């Protein structure tokens, strides 16, 4: 799974990060690099430091919002195209 280490680092540091809820954290591997007030600043710093290598920018949230999606309609069959 992509960004598995970064997501684990976010979860491991969430208790400390909660003090800056609403801001954006930049994580590379197991390391929390920095916290930013805007998504754009965090992304810019990520690309500046890591180029095209994977890194995570995520908004700090004490509680994750859960989305429940259900199907109210029957899926339609996929029609074969020639």
C-alpha atoms as an extended CHARMM CRD file, in Angstrom:
* protein
*
        82  EXT
         1         1  UNK       CA              0.0000000000        0.0000000000        0.0000000000  PROA      1               0.0000000000
         2         2  UNK       CA              1.2870000000        3.4440000000       -0.9000000000  PROA      2               0.0000000000
         3         3  UNK       CA              2.4120000000        5.6770000000        1.9690000000  PROA      3               0.0000000000
         4         4  UNK       CA              1.9730000000        2.8840000000        4.5240000000  PROA      4               0.0000000000
         5         5  UNK       CA              4.9350000000        4.0540000000        6.6450000000  PROA      5               0.0000000000
         6         6  UNK       CA              3.8150000000        7.6720000000        6.4950000000  PROA      6               0.0000000000
         7         7  UNK       CA              0.2700000000        6.8100000000        7.5750000000  PROA      7               0.0000000000
         8         8  UNK       CA              1.6450000000        4.7230000000       10.4620000000  PROA      8               0.0000000000
         9         9  UNK       CA              3.8510000000        7.6740000000       11.4800000000  PROA      9               0.0000000000
        10        10  UNK       CA              0.8090000000        9.9670000000       11.4310000000  PROA      10              0.0000000000
        11        11  UNK       CA             -1.1280000000        7.5880000000       13.6870000000  PROA      11              0.0000000000
        12        12  UNK       CA              1.8710000000        7.1420000000       16.0220000000  PROA      12              0.0000000000
        13        13  UNK       CA              2.2730000000       10.9250000000       16.4100000000  PROA      13              0.0000000000
        14        14  UNK       CA             -1.4020000000       11.9050000000       16.4060000000  PROA      14              0.0000000000
        15        15  UNK       CA             -1.5640000000       12.5170000000       20.1480000000  PROA      15              0.0000000000
        16        16  UNK       CA              1.1780000000       15.1600000000       19.8670000000  PROA      16              0.0000000000
        17        17  UNK       CA             -0.1400000000       16.5680000000       16.5880000000  PROA      17              0.0000000000
        18        18  UNK       CA             -3.6510000000       17.1330000000       17.9940000000  PROA      18              0.0000000000
        19        19  UNK       CA             -2.4120000000       20.3630000000       19.5750000000  PROA      19              0.0000000000
        20        20  UNK       CA             -2.1720000000       21.7540000000       16.0160000000  PROA      20              0.0000000000
        21        21  UNK       CA             -5.4910000000       20.4170000000       14.7540000000  PROA      21              0.0000000000
        22        22  UNK       CA             -6.6030000000       21.9050000000       11.4420000000  PROA      22              0.0000000000
        23        23  UNK       CA             -3.0550000000       22.4840000000       10.2060000000  PROA      23              0.0000000000
        24        24  UNK       CA             -1.2190000000       20.2760000000        7.7100000000  PROA      24              0.0000000000
        25        25  UNK       CA              1.5840000000       17.8670000000        8.5660000000  PROA      25              0.0000000000
        26        26  UNK       CA              4.3560000000       16.7960000000        6.1810000000  PROA      26              0.0000000000
        27        27  UNK       CA              5.5940000000       13.2400000000        6.7530000000  PROA      27              0.0000000000
        28        28  UNK       CA              8.3330000000       11.3200000000        4.9280000000  PROA      28              0.0000000000
        29        29  UNK       CA              8.8930000000        7.7020000000        5.8880000000  PROA      29              0.0000000000
        30        30  UNK       CA              8.7370000000        7.4780000000        9.6950000000  PROA      30              0.0000000000
        31        31  UNK       CA              9.5620000000       11.1630000000       10.2160000000  PROA      31              0.0000000000
        32        32  UNK       CA              7.2570000000       14.0930000000       10.8790000000  PROA      32              0.0000000000
        33        33  UNK       CA              9.0520000000       16.8260000000        8.9440000000  PROA      33              0.0000000000
        34        34  UNK       CA              7.0190000000       19.8940000000        9.8960000000  PROA      34              0.0000000000
        35        35  UNK       CA              3.5260000000       21.3400000000       10.3810000000  PROA      35              0.0000000000
        36        36  UNK       CA              2.1260000000       24.0860000000        8.1120000000  PROA      36              0.0000000000
        37        37  UNK       CA             -0.8660000000       26.4070000000        8.2230000000  PROA      37              0.0000000000
        38        38  UNK       CA             -1.7910000000       25.6860000000        4.5920000000  PROA      38              0.0000000000
        39        39  UNK       CA             -1.8900000000       22.6480000000        2.3480000000  PROA      39              0.0000000000
        40        40  UNK       CA             -0.0720000000       24.5740000000       -0.3710000000  PROA      40              0.0000000000
        41        41  UNK       CA              2.8740000000       25.4070000000        1.8990000000  PROA      41              0.0000000000
        42        42  UNK       CA              3.1720000000       21.7780000000        3.0110000000  PROA      42              0.0000000000
        43        43  UNK       CA              3.0750000000       20.4610000000       -0.5770000000  PROA      43              0.0000000000
        44        44  UNK       CA              5.6050000000       23.0360000000       -1.7480000000  PROA      44              0.0000000000
        45        45  UNK       CA              8.0140000000       22.0700000000        1.0440000000  PROA      45              0.0000000000
        46        46  UNK       CA              7.5110000000       18.3780000000        0.2840000000  PROA      46              0.0000000000
        47        47  UNK       CA              8.3970000000       18.7990000000       -3.3760000000  PROA      47              0.0000000000
        48        48  UNK       CA             11.3210000000       21.0610000000       -2.5110000000  PROA      48              0.0000000000
        49        49  UNK       CA             12.7950000000       18.5340000000       -0.0530000000  PROA      49              0.0000000000
        50        50  UNK       CA             11.8360000000       15.2270000000       -1.6980000000  PROA      50              0.0000000000
        51        51  UNK       CA             11.1880000000       15.9510000000       -5.3620000000  PROA      51              0.0000000000
        52        52  UNK       CA              9.0660000000       13.2000000000       -6.8770000000  PROA      52              0.0000000000
        53        53  UNK       CA              9.6820000000       10.7330000000       -4.0340000000  PROA      53              0.0000000000
        54        54  UNK       CA              6.4770000000        9.8270000000       -2.1280000000  PROA      54              0.0000000000
        55        55  UNK       CA              5.5870000000       11.8940000000        0.9480000000  PROA      55              0.0000000000
        56        56  UNK       CA              2.3890000000       12.5170000000        2.8760000000  PROA      56              0.0000000000
        57        57  UNK       CA              0.6130000000       15.8050000000        3.5250000000  PROA      57              0.0000000000
        58        58  UNK       CA             -2.4240000000       15.3900000000        5.7240000000  PROA      58              0.0000000000
        59        59  UNK       CA             -4.6830000000       17.7130000000        7.6520000000  PROA      59              0.0000000000
        60        60  UNK       CA             -4.4720000000       17.0480000000       11.3700000000  PROA      60              0.0000000000
        61        61  UNK       CA             -7.7910000000       15.8600000000       12.7670000000  PROA      61              0.0000000000
        62        62  UNK       CA             -8.4570000000       14.5490000000       16.2870000000  PROA      62              0.0000000000
        63        63  UNK       CA            -11.4310000000       12.5960000000       14.9370000000  PROA      63              0.0000000000
        64        64  UNK       CA            -11.5750000000       11.1670000000       11.4520000000  PROA      64              0.0000000000
        65        65  UNK       CA            -14.8040000000       11.7100000000        9.5800000000  PROA      65              0.0000000000
        66        66  UNK       CA            -16.3640000000        8.4350000000        8.4870000000  PROA      66              0.0000000000
        67        67  UNK       CA            -18.3760000000        8.2770000000        5.2850000000  PROA      67              0.0000000000
        68        68  UNK       CA            -20.9560000000        5.5230000000        5.0090000000  PROA      68              0.0000000000
        69        69  UNK       CA            -22.0100000000        4.7550000000        1.4730000000  PROA      69              0.0000000000
        70        70  UNK       CA            -24.6800000000        2.2750000000        0.5590000000  PROA      70              0.0000000000
        71        71  UNK       CA            -26.2240000000        1.2780000000       -2.7160000000  PROA      71              0.0000000000
        72        72  UNK       CA            -29.8180000000        2.2030000000       -3.1610000000  PROA      72              0.0000000000
        73        73  UNK       CA            -29.9680000000        1.0130000000       -6.7640000000  PROA      73              0.0000000000
        74        74  UNK       CA            -29.1120000000       -2.2400000000       -8.4360000000  PROA      74              0.0000000000
        75        75  UNK       CA            -25.8720000000       -2.1260000000      -10.4040000000  PROA      75              0.0000000000
        76        76  UNK       CA            -26.4680000000       -2.3110000000      -14.1110000000  PROA      76              0.0000000000
        77        77  UNK       CA            -24.6080000000       -4.9030000000      -16.1480000000  PROA      77              0.0000000000
        78        78  UNK       CA            -21.6660000000       -3.7290000000      -18.1880000000  PROA      78              0.0000000000
        79        79  UNK       CA            -22.4480000000       -3.9140000000      -21.8870000000  PROA      79              0.0000000000
        80        80  UNK       CA            -19.8660000000       -5.4460000000      -24.1560000000  PROA      80              0.0000000000
        81        81  UNK       CA            -18.4700000000       -3.1210000000      -26.8040000000  PROA      81              0.0000000000
        82        82  UNK       CA            -17.1700000000       -4.2740000000      -30.1230000000  PROA      82              0.0000000000
